[in-house]
Amino acid sequence: MYRWQRHIYDATRKFYLLGRDGLVAGLKPPAGGSVLEIGCGTGRNLIRIARAYPQARCYGLDISEEMLATARQAVAKAGLSERITLAQADATSFEPRVLFGHDEFNRVVVSYALSMIPPWREALAEAMRVVAPGGSLHIVDFGDQAQLPQAFRAALNRWLALFHVTPRPDLAEAVALLGGEAGASSRTERPFYGYAVLAVATKP
């Protein structure tokens, strides 16, 4: 699907992938810390993270080699190839030490990817697994849209289905449950009248 869409992905998605910049602003990794994005796509978020936190080392994985081709070009053009490392991998099963030389990361980011991964709970569990002690998992995705007009919700979900996107209405609850099992505290926001959900789980 992304063989052609990757060329216009960032230009078109900026209008409806809301909350991504707020997620980046809230990361605040420690000096010299590491940030992993699961489902990094075109590298748009990683570039913003690297620029916002110049002392952090950034990593990204995606299952689509087509998207990674665009990400590599974007990272090189931004002059950030020394600080952003990219790899192809499945979000539901990956070995970070093999890919990046690290077992855990201070911040793990999943931005509008869980709604595109059928076994999304497995991907969520993998994301939590690689959060370092004292680190945090940051997720933004489509919310339950509970405060939006019903006609708008129906039209949005029909349109999203054309791109194999399925909002996860119980995402916040899943993060809280998984975080609790890992001893993590969690918090959730539902900005834009529930259009998006932003969840953060912090390990002790």
Disulfide bonds with the S-S distance in Angstrom:
none
